[in-house]
Every structure is written in structure tokens, then in C-alpha cells.
Amino acid sequence: MMCDACSPPEPSVLPVVQDKPSDPIILHVDMDSFYASVEVQRHPELLGKPLVVGADPKGGQGRGVACTCSYEARAFGIRSAMPVSQAYVLCPHAVFLPPDFEYYSQISGSIMDLFRSFGFRFLQVSIDEAYLDCTPLGSFKAAELLARQMQEQVRDRFGLGCSIGIASGKTVAKIASDYHKPGGLTVVKPGTVRAFLAPLPVKKIPGIGKKAEALLLELGIRTTGELAATDIQVLQGRFGRGAVSLHALARGLDTAELEEYDGIKSLSRETTFATDTDDTTLLASSLDTLAKAVQKNLNDDHLLCRTVTVKIRYQGFETRTRSRTLPHSTGDAGPLHASSRALLREMYDGRKVRLIGIRLSSIEKPDRCQMTLGV
Ligand SMILES: [Mg+2]
């Protein structure tokens, strides 16, 4: 109910640990049932009613899903992304409205402008979610006061509620903003992260979808605490390299800062020819095979890269490398293959080649906190 958003509960401030000056302070703000709340703003007669924004339920026969729903509709068990036919069964007297994305985008733009106006490094991650890097404030207390101001201004200017999480990393900040919805303010200070996360089901970790949740369940892991207590080798067996950051997070280490990635720095593959060659078709096809392999590694770990380097070792061990930086980070085969082929063309001088290799660097992790529309 909107009124819940108007009177935020007391913030859940966990036991105080002295802030170190170096601790980043990341704030995540997420609008509460965004589309539904915006609709209530322009149709005040809907206030207090169960409201579902999404496809037409057509008396229970409709196809498509609910984009979002009011907290009154949630009380009937309706959730976003649920088929509208199912939502209709749960609450036939709910008000069903078609989404008006243009209008939501317009309101979102004004709200994001407000968030930006606080003057911190800013990263919008979906129509109703953003991060602010409040490290310059110097203390979690000051960030908490800022969060209250943000909530007040969003309420006064837009009549909408938002929930905010504050932590030293993006991932925990996002988990914290979801902790007390609607109207929540949750501060997770450094040193309390592991205790905060331990009781939470693993699905609360951004990036853990239904598939990963089921895999973890097979290992008997339901909570983040159980995840933390699991041997990293076991997790790596199931999740590959991604297990490292997941395990670290469960143990209280959230290294997800704004626009930074602290994992592997590069991926490379090379091959030595059985016989030194100057066959350009063979060189090109070998490079393609290597490019395909590193691109697969990149994709398997859900990473992006921006720099492609090709290495050629000629007869006599003389080695040459050449790099190209792409305009945007990518994980797509197209630009990676095109760049590696272009580099080969530019650098190959016709001599016999002993080894050819490729390296992808400037690697980054795209935001793990995926688009969540109006949730
Ligand atoms: Mg939301």
C-alpha cells in the first residue's frame, strides 16, 4: 500500500563497527512497485486497491504476464512476471491496467535526475534502480541521512516510495535495498556483511536464478550461510570460475564496486604449429579457432572484454603483438573475430610462423544486478 511507502519503517542498522576511511559506501535505490505506484499517482481512486499492471487477463483466458503489482495485489499472492491468467485466478476483482511504458520512462527520467543531483558517482541499472557511490561522505551515518533525504524528496515530489540499501559493495547494497520493502532503509556496515547475509536464501543473491538455486539445493545449500560454509572446490566443480566471487560474497566479501571488476584480468589461447607456416588461410583459421575458444571462456563466466591482442611468433622466436581496443566492452563473437582477423592482416609480414595466439583483456563483469522491471 502506498501509505506503507509514506512511513518508512525504522532502518535496520546492524551492530556498529568503526568505519575505516577506505571503506567504499555504495547506496542502491529501488523504487517500490514502480509501475503500479505511478498508476496510483495518476488514478488516485485506485489507492488501496489490488492493482496489476500487465497484459489483459481477458477473464482468466489472457496470455502474457504481470509487469508489476501493488502491495495490495501481492497480499493475494500475485507477483511480477506471473502469468496474468494466474493473477486473475488469485484475485479476479483486482484492477488490471495495461502498461504505459512511455509515461513510466518519463517519470523515471525525472526521478533519476533527482538522484543525480546529489552529486555522487551515479549508475542507473534499470528504469527504477540506481547506485550512488557515497564514499566521499566518509561515514555510513551520513549516507543513511542522505538516504532519508532521498526517500523524502521522492515522496514529496513524485508521491512515490523507494527502498534503499547501503553497504561497501554493490551486491550487498542491492540485497539490502530489497530487505525491507516497501519504504525500507537497510544499512549493512563493513564487518557485519557475513552475519547479514547468512540467514538469507541463496536466491536473494543477484545473479542466482532458478537454475543456480536448484544446483545449490542439490548440494544441500539453501542459505547464504550454508553457501559460505561449503568448500570452494565443491562450488567450483558446479559453477566454474564464477564460484570464487560467489563464495567470497557469501563469506562477507563484496568487491562489487561501481564500474570496477576485480577478477581475472585476461583470457588467452595460443597454438604452436607442427611445422612453421606462411599459409595465410591456415593462420586465419587457427586464429578463428582460438578466438572462438576464448570467447567461450568469456561467455561462460558472463564477462565482457574491450581489448583484443594477437600474438605471432615467427621462426627464430621473434614475437610480435598487436592490440585493438573496441569502442564498447563486448562478449559477442562478431567484433572479437573481426578484430582478431584485422589485427592479423595488419601485422603479418609474410614470414613463416611458429606460434599464433590471442588474448582478451580489459575484462569486466557486466552488472550482475540484472534488469528488474518495476519489482
Ligand atoms: Mg523496483
Boltz pocket constraint, residues with backbone or C-beta under 6 A from the ligand:
constraints:
  - pocket:
      binder: B
      contacts: [[A, 30], [A, 31], [A, 32], [A, 33], [A, 34], [A, 128], [A, 372], [A, 373], [A, 374], [A, 375]]
      max_distance: 6.0
